[in-house]
Amino acid sequence: AYALHGQIAQSLGDLPAAESSFRKVAQADPDNPHVMNNLAMVLLMQGSKVDEAEQLALRATGVSKDDPNLLDTLALVRLRLGKLTLAEQAITRAIHLDPDNPAWRLTQADILEAQGQTERAQTIRERYAQTSVD
């Protein structure tokens, strides 16, 4: 019930309620990578506990190494922390595992832009825009 409440609260933008709900689920199921990932994403969205978000995302990817969703979260957290090489490594792995998902490419573009590779980032974004119109 708390997981569903957390997802609803997150979708409504009530991040403190989502955090509270996901923390309750994490207490009951501390090794669930998806719970860790959801909590990490909420913490990232709040912007105040990004170091904790990184630890959660690392634990999640340690439990489920081949889940591109978890790798994307790790990449986004590391991007926010300015750990650009580590962010790039995580998103590259996600793309390798699921090359057709345009969301991973958008994260890649954000990382490239943060690295100063603006043209390459723009090319990826344009390619994504074309695929989303089709």
N, C-alpha and C positions, 0 to 999 in steps of 0.2 A: 504494500500500500504506500509506503514512504517513497519507493522508487517512482511510482506513478505520480505521486504528489510532486516530487522533485522535478520530473519532466514537465508537468503542467506548469508549475511555478516558473521554471526556466523559460518555457515558451511564452509565458505572459510577461516575462521580464522582471519577475520578482526574484532576483538573485539571492537575497538573504534567506528567503523561504526555501529556495532550491538547495542552497548550501546546507541548511539545517536538515532537510529531508535526506539528502545524499549522505551526510555524516551519520545519520541514524542507520541507514542501510549499510554503510561501511563498517559500523560497529558490529552489526549482526553478521556480515559477510565480508570480512576484511581482505580476503584474497580474490575477490571478484574483480577482474580487470575492467569490466564495463562500468562498475560502480566507481572505481578509482578514476577512470577516464571522465565520467560525467562530473565528478566532483572537481577534478583538475580543470575541466573546461569552465565550470562556473567560477572557480577561483580566478582563472585567467580573465574571464569577462568582467569580474569585479575589479581586477587590477591591483588589489592590495596584498594578495598572498601568492605571488607568482612563484616564489621559491618553493613553497609547499606544493603548488601545482606541478612544478617540475619533478619533485620527488614522487608524487602520485603517478604522474605520466610514466616515469622511469619504472616504477613498480609494475604498472599495468603492462608495459611492453616487455618487462621481464617475465611475466606470467604468460603472456600471449604474444610471442615474438613476431608472428606473421599476420597480425591484424592491421591493415592499412589505416583504419580509423584511429587506432591508438597511436600509430606512428605520426599521423597528421597532427593530433593533439600535442604530442611531444615536440614536433617541429614548430608549431605555433607558440608554445610556451617558450621554447628556446629562442625563437625570433624575438619575442617580447623582452627576454633577458639579454638580448644582444649576443647570444652564443650562435653566431651565424653559421660557422662551419658545422657545428653539431646539428643545427636546425636543417641544414642542407642534407646532411647524411640521413637524417630521419625521413625527410620527405622523398629523397631519392629511393630509399627502400620501399616506401609506400607506393611510389610510382612503379617500381619494379614488380611489386606484388599485384598491382591493379592498374595497369597502364591506361585503361580507358576511362578512368574516373576524372572528370574535369576539375573537381574540387581540389585534388592533389596538385594539379597544375597551377591553380590560383595561389595556393600556398607557396609553391615553388616560385612563382612570379613575385610574390611579396618578399621572399627571402632574397632573390636576385636583386630586386630593387634596393633592399637594405644594404646589399653588398656593393652597390654602385653600378650594377649591370642593368641600367635603365632600358636600353634598347632591347636586350634579350627578354627582359620582363614584359615589355610592351608587346613583343612578338607573341609571347605565350598568351597574354591576355586577349590579343586580337584573334588568335587561333581558337581560344575558348569561346569568344563571343560568336564566332562563325558557327561553331558546333552547337551552341545553345539556340541559335535561330533556326537551324535545320530541323 
